[in-house]
Amino acid sequence: MSQGYRVAVLGATGAVGTELLELLEERNFPLAALKLLASERSAGKKLSFKGENLLVEAVSETALENLDLVLASAGGAISQIWASKAVEKGAVVIDNSSAFRMNPEVPLIVPEVNPEAAINHKGIIANPNCTTILMSVGIYPLHKVKPIKRIVVATYQSASGAGARAMSEVKNQSLDILAGKEPVTEVFPYPLAFNLFPHNSPLNSAGYCEEEMKMVNENAQNF
Ligand SMILES: NC(=O)c1ccc[n+]([C@@H]2O[C@H](COP(=O)([O-])OP(=O)(O)OC[C@H]3O[C@@H](n4cnc5c(N)ncnc54)[C@H](OP(=O)(O)O)[C@@H]3O)[C@@H](O)[C@H]2O)c1
């Protein structure tokens, strides 16, 4: 690590953080330094990157100094606390949480759809919910040829969307069920292994749930 960007992954121990680290490694992203940030719970833990064991630090004002880029995936509430502090200290924050998606001051970017909107960022760049990203990548080329007026969507979301603990829960539930034992449920409201259940957040007056409205609103932002 010598020439390149000074990068921090905030949420490095999580499901998204783990993927981000794999991508930085796989793509040989030009790194001058890489900092792994999480909560106090994971401080001191080591994660492997390019054959080196890097220490995880608890996020703090000091930890956010001397950075060019912060890739944030520690949840909306955590981004609300730390993103602006990272920007004040000179970094650009790319935020994977829902914290800034509907903020008109923050560009909501899907690189395959509206990369040019990132140019006018004020320090924070957001990206949409995963279902919105996947759908917009697919439909944008069609939309350019003939504008899409209405779209009917069904999404089937995996345990990974709820984070690393949810992924472990489904794995353990699968092992328990296959061993004839009762599955243990802590993260999800019901056992998810060998099962399917709906997102059941309260419906709005039009009859849509929160997850459905994310797709409606976030697509409206970047089309
Ligand atoms: N999973 C997906 O498919 C997906 C896709 C797109 C966006 N997102 C969004 O990305 C964010 C993270 O999702 P995830 O699935 O990676 O969750 P996750 O597996 O639960 O990971 C959460 C990460 O945030 C860190 N964290 C939690 N509380 C913190 C605190 N107080 N201070 C600093 N770090 C803290 C955790 O660190 P510890 O190890 O210390 O707990 C962990 O590294 C969420 O906003 C989610 O909506 C998720």
The ligand as an ORCA input file, in Angstrom:
! r2SCAN-3c Opt
* xyz 0 1
  N     -26.864     -6.644      3.461
  C     -27.178     -6.080      2.306
  O     -27.469     -6.746      1.282
  C     -27.146     -4.592      2.157
  C     -27.116     -4.083      0.891
  C     -27.020     -2.710      0.722
  C     -26.970     -1.888      1.826
  N     -27.035     -2.411      3.064
  C     -26.962     -1.471      4.194
  O     -25.612     -1.484      4.693
  C     -25.640     -1.326      6.113
  C     -24.935     -2.488      6.766
  O     -25.568     -3.701      6.413
  P     -24.919     -5.125      6.709
  O     -25.846     -6.083      6.065
  O     -23.474     -5.153      6.373
  O     -25.080     -5.207      8.324
  P     -24.263     -6.095      9.357
  O     -23.781     -7.351      8.740
  O     -25.136     -6.182     10.567
  O     -22.971     -5.207      9.691
  C     -23.068     -3.992     10.410
  C     -21.693     -3.368     10.505
  O     -21.845     -2.110     11.163
  C     -20.978     -2.066     12.291
  N     -21.591     -1.302     13.376
  C     -22.732     -1.568     14.038
  N     -22.932     -0.653     15.016
  C     -21.894      0.204     14.947
  C     -21.497      1.347     15.705
  N     -22.225      1.781     16.736
  N     -20.373      1.997     15.345
  C     -19.612      1.553     14.329
  N     -19.910      0.451     13.577
  C     -21.032     -0.200     13.892
  C     -20.833     -3.529     12.714
  O     -19.661     -3.646     13.482
  P     -19.521     -4.668     14.719
  O     -18.828     -5.878     14.177
  O     -18.633     -3.923     15.660
  O     -20.873     -4.931     15.256
  C     -20.704     -4.181     11.333
  O     -19.407     -3.994     10.831
  C     -27.119     -1.178      6.489
  O     -27.422      0.201      6.509
  C     -27.836     -1.846      5.366
  O     -29.147     -1.363      5.190
  C     -27.086     -3.739      3.260
*
